[in-house]
Amino acid sequence: MTARRAWGRGLAMLALVAGVSACGGGRAPDATQDQLESFSAQQIYERGEFELADGQPDDAAFYFGEVERLYPYSELAKRALIMQAFAYHQDRDYPNSRATAQRFIDFYPADEDAAYAQYLLALSYYDQIDEVGRDQGLTFQALQALRTVIERYPESEYARSSILKFDLAFDHLAGKEMEIGRYYLRDRHYAAAINRFRVVVEDFQTTSHTPEALHRLVESYLSLGLDAEAQTAGAILGYNYQGTDWYEDSYALLTGRGLRPEPVGNSWLAQVYRQVVRGEWL
């Protein structure tokens, strides 16, 4: 680019900045939208980039949207759409980010940026996952969306990140079950507590919460006088997590009552023991 062309382009950019200086909050008055029609797709797109760099993602989303509105058949319109989804996400406007990313996937399913659009869609759920004590509906939606990235775009650069986030979200759900189970255990609602800890052992056994869930089962079953179930839970805990404090605590509880951590009876825990320890399900 020659110095003359660069200077001319800079003047055009300055004019665009001045012409829309009244714009804010991602919205522009009709007069400003009319003024935008005198600028090229490239100039409006660059204004969107400028707003992003300036920490104004809501305004950036507006300008990227204007590229698509004014120049719907241009190559920049496609790029502006994915950038609009990104800008919405940066602004924590997750519903609009998700909707825009989905629109990109619908319009350009074979485009190289489709994987990123799907990843943004997943992030629009994942980044809303709150502390364990809140409703976990968004966590389920995040898991589903992340799985889509992993399965549909396994060779993309976003697959590995999606796998890591999937594992964290999965662990988050197990944490929710544990929190409820502990609440029931504190209130001595042992049957209800056992149901929650059982979910962790059976459905979330690869998460970091499994050792504690097994220990809490030992506590709960001993409180109900169900020694065989407590011993079996202790046996599974000892086989898989013998070096943990949870096993030491369970071992102390069991031996304090003259019991040993070993499989006894034919409860659901005994079936888990046979499958996990003896491999009898193979």
N, C-alpha and C positions, 0 to 999 in steps of 0.2 A: 504494500500500500504506500503511495507517495505521500509526502508531507502535506500537499494540498488536499488530497482525498481525506487523510486522517483529520486535518483541520476542519474540513467540511462536515465530516461525520461527527466530530466533537461538537460543532455548533448545533447540529441537528439534535444531538443528545441533550445539550443544554436547553434548547428550545422546548424539547419534550418535557424535561424536568420542570421548567418554568410553567409550561402550559397546564400541567396537572398538579401543581403544588398544593392546590386546595383539596386534593383527594386524600382521604384517610380512611382507616378502618376497613380496607379492602373494598370500599365502595366509592364510586365517583358520580358526581352529578351528571345529568344528561348532557349539559353543555360540554363538559370535559370529555365525555364519550364521543361526542361529535368531533371535537378537536383531534382525537386520536385517529380518526379516519384519514387524516392528512399525513400520517406517518406510516412508514413501511413496517412489515411484519418483523424485520430484523431490529428496527429501532424500538418497537414496543417490547419485544422479547428481551432486549438488552436492558430496558428499564426494569423489567421484572427481575433480572439478575442483579441490577443495582440495588433494588429494594431488599433482596435477600441478603446481599453483602452488608447492607446498612442495618440489618436486624429488624426489618419490617416485613415479615413473611405474609401478613394479611394483605398488605398492599401488593406484594409480589404475586400472590395468588390472583388478584384482580387483573394485573397486567398480562399474566400468562393466559388468563381466560379471554382477554380481549384479542390476543393473537388468534385464538381459535375462532372467536366470533367474527372478526373482520377478515381473516384469511383462512377459512376452513379447509381449503384444499391445498394449502402450502405444506412443504416439508416441515417447516417450523411449527405448524399447528400441532402436529403429532408430538414433537418434542416439548412444546409448551404444555400439552396436556399432562404429561408425566411430571413436568416441573411444577405444575399447579398442584398435583397430588402431594408432591414433596413439600411445597410451601405450606399447604394446609396442615400437613403433619408437623412441620416446624412450629406452626402457630397453635398446635395442640387442638386444632379443629378436626377431631378424628372422624366424625361422621362425613364431613365433606371430603376429607382425604380418602376415606374408604370408597365413597361414591365415585370420586374422580378416578381413582386407581381401577375400579371395576369397569368404568366406562372405557378406559384405555385397553383393558383386557378384551372387552367386547368388540371394540373397533379394530384392534391390532393384535389378535391372538398369536400371530406368528412372528411378531416383531422381536428384536433382540432385547428390548426393554420390557417385554411382557413379564419376564421373571422378576424384574425389579418392581413392577407394578403389583404383582402378586405378593411380593415381600412387604411392600408398603401397606397393602391391605391387611396382611397379618399383623404388622406392627401397630396398625390402628386399633387392634384389639389388645395386643400384648402390652403396649405402653399404658393401658388403662387398668391393668391388673393392680389392684390396691392391696392394702395390708390383708393378712390372712382372715381377719375377723369379718370382712365384708362379703357380700354375695359373690359367688364365683362363676356366675353365668358367662362373664366376659372371658374367664380363663378357659372354659370349654370352647368358646368361639375362637380364641387365640390358638388353641391346640389344633382345631380343625383347619384353620387357615394356614398354620405353619406346616401341617402335614401335607397340604396341597403343594406348597413350595417344594418340600422334600421329594414328593412323589412325582410331580409334574416337571420339575426342573432339577433333577439330581446332579447334573454336571455344572450347574450355575455356581457363581461365586456366593450366592445367597443361601445355598443348601446347608453348608456347614453351620452358618450362623443360626439358621432356622432349627437345626438339630439341637444346638446348645440351648436355644430359647425354649424349644419343646420340652427338653428335660427339666428346665427350671420351672416352667408352667406346670408340668406334671407333678413335680415336687411340691409346688404351691398347693395343688389340690389335696395332696396327701396331708399337708400341714393343716388344711381346713378340717379334715376328718379328725386329725389328732387334737385340735383345739376343742372341738365339740366333745370328743371322747373324754378329754381331761375334765371338762366341765361336768359331765355326768359322773365321772369317778369321784370328783370332789364332793358332789352332792349324794354320793352313795347310791346312785342309780346304776348298779353294776351291769345289769342286762343291757341297758341302753349303751353304756360305755363299751361293753364287749362288742356290740354290733359295729361301732365305729372303728375300733381297733382291728376288727376282723377285715373290714373293707381295705384297710391299709395293707395288711398282710397278704390278702388275696389279690387285690387289684393294683396296689402300688408297691409291690415287693422290691422293685429296683430303686426306690427312692431312699433318701437319707433318713426317713422316719421309721423304717421297718424295725430297727433294733428297739427303739423306745416302745413301739406298738406291741412287740412281743413281751417286753417287760411289764407294760401296763396290763396285758392279758394275764400274766402271772399274778399280779396284784389283785385284779378283779376276780379271777377264779378262786384264789385263796380266800378272798373275802366272802365268797358264796359257799365255801367249803367244797369246791369241786377240785380236789387235789389232783386227780388224773390229768385234767385239762391243763392245770397250772404246771405240772411236771413236764408235760409234752411241749408246752410253749417254751419252757426253760430249756428243753433239749434242743429245739430248733434254734433258739437264741445262742446256745453254747456252740452248736455246730458251725453256725455262720458268722457269729460275732463274739467269739470267746474273749477277744482282747478288749472289749468295750466295758465302760463303767456300768452299762445297763445289764450286762451279764453278771458282773460282780454283785450288783444289787439283787438281781433275781436269785442268784445262787445263795446269797445270805438269807433271803426270805424263805427259800425252800428248805435249806439245811436247818434253819432255825426251827422248823416244824418237823424235823426228822425225815424230810423228803429229799429226793435227788432229782436233778433234771434228766429225765429219761422218758421215752415214749410209753404211754400207758393208755389202754383202752382203744376205742375206735371212733373218736370224735373227729370233727372236721380238721382239727389240728394234727391228729394222728395221720390223717390222709395227706396233709401237707408235708408232714415229716417223711412219709413213705415216698412221696413224689420228689421232694427236694433232696433229701439225704440219701435214700436208697435208690432213687432213680427208677422206681417201680412203674412209673407212668410211661417209660420208654417202650 
